[in-house]
Amino acid sequence: MSDRAWPSTVIPSDEHERAQATGVLFRRMGWVTETLTRDEREDVERQLEFWYSSGYCPDALLIALSTLPDGTRQRPRQSGERPGGFLRSRLEGWFNDAAQAAMTEVHEPPRRGQSFEAWFENNRRQAAAEGTGRQRPRVTEAGQRARDEARTFAASRRKDPLARLRESEQRRAAALDSLRVEGAAAPVIPASPQETRSTPRMVASFAARQSVAARSPQVVRIVQRLREEKRGPSPAELAVLRNAVRDARHNAGLGTLEAASAQIGDDTSALTPEGLRVLSFLDHADESKLPVEAMIRLLTLTVDETATPETATPESTTREAATPETATPEPNPEQD
């Protein structure tokens, strides 16, 4: 509910309701344009919170600010009088001055308020009695017919999405045919080119680049050391590992170019180990109908089994050379 619609007979019970009731009081008093400092605003809120907790609603406060409990009219707000001082001076007469009364005891509110729940219930009961409440709109004949059609369509068994798509294409084609000039030949629409699938050589080239990058000696040494120490890489080691992977992928790309040139010229004498491994993958590419993942695993297994000692992978060479007696420790970036 907006602040303007907040009923002035409701006694606020929480912070949100107190803010709305204070907004109603300020509008009724003409204080909307008042500029208050933080201390003045807190003073006003503290005073109003006391009176709200004493059972005063905004209407009761408006009456108390203009008259005293005995009916005597109070003087209007003077020029230069701040809202906090005005509230304090005008509401001072509503404290109970009896000898047996406590210091915080006040007179009964000049107008009895109610809780928001009670106001809402009374308002709804009054609207129902007067017929001014929200009523269900009447549906016209066309609206009822559209509602029945929608219910019938929703209750029927709908076809699968592919069948609905085909029906939509057929309706679109029928609409386009209806625009064609009678007697004119139907335009011939060229067929769309067939979808290009991944060829075995493309898969072999991709598998070769992945294999070369994964078998880079520097990458293998770093990963093997982390596995032996059973820990993750530190920020410095992670930067070194990223650079090693980037270099390995660069070498794999150069090896792919070397292998493509070697297949054209049949000269493999100048190939690097990376180029020889890529060429081996390309030589084992076949026309199998396996999925891409299965084809990559099969190519990798076949190349590793057929690799000669001269063309052994850098990973195996590194493992053989890195014995406990001759292994050279990998420099630790953190120690450097």
VENUR-V245949 format. One record per residue. N is the residue number from 1. SS is DSSP state (helix for helix, strand for strand, loop for the rest). PHI is phi in radians with two decimals (999 if undefined). D_FIRST is the distance of its C-alpha to the first C-alpha in Angstrom with 2 decimals. Layout:
BEGIN
N SS PHI D_FIRST
N SS PHI D_FIRST
END
This chain:
BEGIN
1 loop 999 0.00
2 loop -1.28 3.79
3 loop -1.11 6.65
4 loop -1.20 8.32
5 loop -1.56 6.41
6 loop -1.19 6.72
7 loop -1.23 9.89
8 loop -1.39 13.00
9 loop -1.70 14.88
10 strand -1.60 13.07
11 loop -1.52 15.22
12 loop -1.15 13.50
13 loop -2.10 15.21
14 loop -2.41 14.63
15 helix -1.11 14.51
16 helix -1.14 10.86
17 helix -1.17 10.12
18 helix -1.11 13.23
19 helix -1.11 12.22
20 helix -1.19 9.21
21 helix -1.13 11.77
22 helix -1.13 14.42
23 helix -1.09 12.75
24 helix -1.10 12.59
25 helix -1.11 16.18
26 helix -1.12 17.44
27 helix -1.19 16.42
28 helix -1.19 18.06
29 helix -1.51 21.04
30 loop 1.34 21.42
31 loop -1.79 21.34
32 loop -1.09 19.11
33 loop -1.59 22.36
34 loop -1.16 23.86
35 loop -1.80 25.30
36 loop -1.89 25.41
37 loop -1.33 27.50
38 helix -1.11 26.43
39 helix -1.15 28.38
40 helix -1.15 26.96
41 helix -1.13 23.34
42 helix -1.14 24.23
43 helix -1.12 26.08
44 helix -1.11 23.21
45 helix -1.11 20.82
46 helix -1.17 23.68
47 helix -1.13 24.38
48 helix -1.18 20.85
49 helix -1.07 20.51
50 helix -1.10 23.75
51 helix -1.23 22.69
52 helix -1.09 19.36
53 helix -1.20 21.57
54 loop -1.54 23.97
55 loop 1.70 21.60
56 loop -1.63 20.55
57 loop -1.73 17.22
58 helix -0.99 16.53
59 helix -1.10 18.46
60 helix -1.14 21.27
61 helix -1.18 21.56
62 helix -1.11 21.87
63 helix -1.20 24.66
64 helix -1.17 26.30
65 helix -1.32 26.48
66 helix -1.86 28.34
67 strand -2.42 30.60
68 loop -1.65 32.47
69 loop -1.00 32.71
70 loop -1.53 35.95
71 loop 1.67 34.40
72 loop -1.22 35.93
73 strand -1.32 33.97
74 loop -1.59 33.23
75 loop -1.22 34.34
76 loop -1.21 31.85
77 loop -1.19 30.95
78 loop -1.49 34.07
79 loop -1.14 34.53
80 loop 1.49 34.11
81 loop -1.39 32.30
82 loop -1.38 29.61
83 helix -1.01 26.19
84 helix -1.11 27.20
85 helix -1.15 30.52
86 helix -1.09 29.13
87 helix -1.08 26.76
88 helix -1.13 29.66
89 helix -1.27 32.24
90 helix -1.38 30.30
91 helix -1.50 28.85
92 helix -1.10 32.24
93 helix -1.26 33.50
94 helix -1.65 30.95
95 strand -1.37 32.67
96 loop -1.39 35.13
97 loop -1.62 38.65
98 loop -1.12 40.55
99 loop -1.11 43.29
100 loop -1.52 42.11
101 loop -1.47 38.44
102 loop -1.33 37.03
103 loop -1.15 36.07
104 loop -1.72 32.33
105 loop -1.42 32.37
106 strand -2.12 30.49
107 loop -1.23 30.68
108 loop -1.09 28.43
109 loop -1.03 25.25
110 loop -1.15 26.08
111 loop -2.41 23.10
112 loop -1.28 22.11
113 loop -1.72 18.51
114 strand -2.62 16.93
115 loop -1.33 14.92
116 helix -1.14 11.35
117 helix -1.11 13.21
118 helix -1.15 15.57
119 helix -1.08 13.20
120 helix -1.12 11.51
121 helix -1.15 15.13
122 helix -1.11 16.47
123 helix -1.14 14.03
124 helix -1.19 14.89
125 helix -1.14 18.53
126 helix -1.21 18.68
127 helix -1.14 17.36
128 helix -1.19 19.95
129 helix -1.24 22.64
130 helix -1.53 22.15
131 loop 1.30 21.77
132 loop -1.79 18.70
133 loop -1.32 16.57
134 loop -1.26 16.30
135 loop -1.95 19.94
136 loop -1.21 21.84
137 loop -1.15 23.39
138 loop -1.39 27.14
139 loop -1.64 29.19
140 loop -1.30 32.15
141 helix -1.12 35.60
142 helix -1.16 35.48
143 helix -1.14 32.15
144 helix -1.13 33.57
145 helix -1.16 36.71
146 helix -1.15 34.89
147 helix -1.15 32.89
148 helix -1.13 36.22
149 helix -1.12 37.87
150 helix -1.14 35.17
151 helix -1.15 35.49
152 helix -1.11 39.28
153 helix -1.17 39.22
154 helix -1.21 36.94
155 helix -1.35 39.17
156 loop -1.31 42.39
157 loop -1.36 43.97
158 loop -1.39 43.17
159 loop -1.35 45.94
160 loop -1.21 46.08
161 helix -1.01 44.64
162 helix -1.14 48.18
163 helix -1.15 49.00
164 helix -1.12 45.80
165 helix -1.14 46.70
166 helix -1.11 50.20
167 helix -1.09 48.99
168 helix -1.11 46.74
169 helix -1.13 49.78
170 helix -1.16 51.91
171 helix -1.13 49.51
172 helix -1.15 49.37
173 helix -1.13 53.17
174 helix -1.14 53.56
175 helix -1.15 51.33
176 helix -1.20 53.42
177 helix -1.15 56.63
178 helix -1.19 55.57
179 loop -1.53 55.53
180 loop -1.27 59.08
181 loop -1.20 61.83
182 loop -1.09 64.14
183 loop 1.57 67.45
184 loop -1.45 66.28
185 loop -1.23 66.67
186 loop -1.22 63.61
187 loop -1.15 62.88
188 loop -1.63 63.87
189 loop -1.70 61.13
190 loop -1.10 62.66
191 loop -1.21 61.69
192 loop -1.23 59.47
193 loop -1.11 61.39
194 loop -1.17 61.42
195 loop -1.19 59.19
196 loop -1.46 61.08
197 loop -1.56 61.25
198 loop -1.23 62.11
199 loop -1.37 65.90
200 helix -1.01 67.88
201 helix -1.19 69.03
202 helix -1.14 65.47
203 helix -1.13 64.57
204 helix -1.13 67.78
205 helix -1.14 67.09
206 helix -1.14 63.59
207 helix -1.11 64.96
208 helix -1.16 67.72
209 helix -1.12 65.43
210 helix -1.13 63.25
211 helix -1.19 66.38
212 helix -1.12 67.95
213 helix -1.15 64.85
214 helix -1.28 64.51
215 loop -1.81 68.20
216 loop -1.09 68.35
217 helix -0.97 70.47
218 helix -1.15 68.14
219 helix -1.13 65.07
220 helix -1.11 67.03
221 helix -1.11 68.26
222 helix -1.15 64.83
223 helix -1.15 63.22
224 helix -1.13 66.23
225 helix -1.14 66.11
226 helix -1.16 62.41
227 helix -1.19 63.16
228 helix -1.14 66.10
229 helix -1.48 64.09
230 loop 0.93 61.16
231 loop -2.65 58.47
232 loop -1.59 56.20
233 loop -1.30 57.06
234 loop -1.33 56.29
235 helix -0.95 54.61
236 helix -1.20 58.09
237 helix -1.15 59.54
238 helix -1.15 56.63
239 helix -1.14 57.34
240 helix -1.11 61.03
241 helix -1.13 60.23
242 helix -1.12 58.04
243 helix -1.12 60.86
244 helix -1.15 63.37
245 helix -1.14 61.34
246 helix -1.12 60.94
247 helix -1.14 64.71
248 helix -1.13 65.46
249 helix -1.16 63.38
250 helix -1.12 65.16
251 helix -1.12 68.55
252 helix -1.14 67.54
253 helix -1.13 66.76
254 helix -1.14 70.16
255 helix -1.11 71.79
256 helix -1.13 70.30
257 helix -1.14 71.88
258 helix -1.09 75.18
259 helix -1.13 75.19
260 helix -1.13 74.55
261 helix -1.20 77.44
262 helix -1.17 79.70
263 helix -1.17 79.17
264 helix -1.36 80.36
265 helix -1.68 83.36
266 loop 0.99 84.22
267 loop -2.11 84.74
268 loop -1.91 83.04
269 loop -1.25 85.24
270 loop -1.75 82.85
271 loop -1.37 79.67
272 loop -1.36 77.65
273 helix -0.98 76.59
274 helix -1.15 73.15
275 helix -1.11 74.75
276 helix -1.11 77.05
277 helix -1.22 74.18
278 helix -1.10 72.18
279 helix -1.10 75.36
280 helix -1.12 75.86
281 helix -1.11 72.42
282 helix -1.17 73.15
283 helix -1.20 76.50
284 loop -1.63 74.97
285 loop -1.20 72.32
286 loop -2.31 72.88
287 loop -1.65 71.35
288 loop -1.24 69.77
289 loop -1.69 66.67
290 loop -1.26 65.00
291 loop -1.07 61.38
292 helix -1.09 60.98
293 helix -1.09 60.31
294 helix -1.17 63.35
295 helix -1.16 65.52
296 helix -1.14 64.66
297 helix -1.13 65.59
298 helix -1.15 68.80
299 helix -1.11 69.86
300 helix -1.09 69.28
301 helix -1.14 71.28
302 helix -1.16 74.08
303 helix -1.15 74.44
304 helix -1.15 74.49
305 helix -1.27 77.18
306 helix -1.64 79.37
307 loop -1.21 79.10
308 loop -1.50 82.55
309 helix -0.98 83.26
310 helix -1.25 83.60
311 helix -1.89 80.17
312 loop -1.12 78.48
313 loop -1.23 74.86
314 helix -1.03 74.08
315 helix -1.16 72.22
316 helix -1.18 75.35
317 helix -1.09 77.53
318 helix -1.16 75.24
319 helix -1.17 75.23
320 helix -1.23 79.04
321 helix -1.35 79.58
322 loop -1.53 77.09
323 loop -1.43 79.23
324 loop -1.03 78.99
325 loop -1.44 82.27
326 loop -2.01 81.59
327 loop -1.20 77.84
328 loop -1.71 76.55
329 loop -1.11 73.36
330 loop -1.29 70.31
331 loop -1.08 69.33
332 loop -1.64 66.18
333 loop -1.04 63.88
334 loop -1.23 62.57
335 loop -1.24 66.13
336 loop -1.20 66.96
END
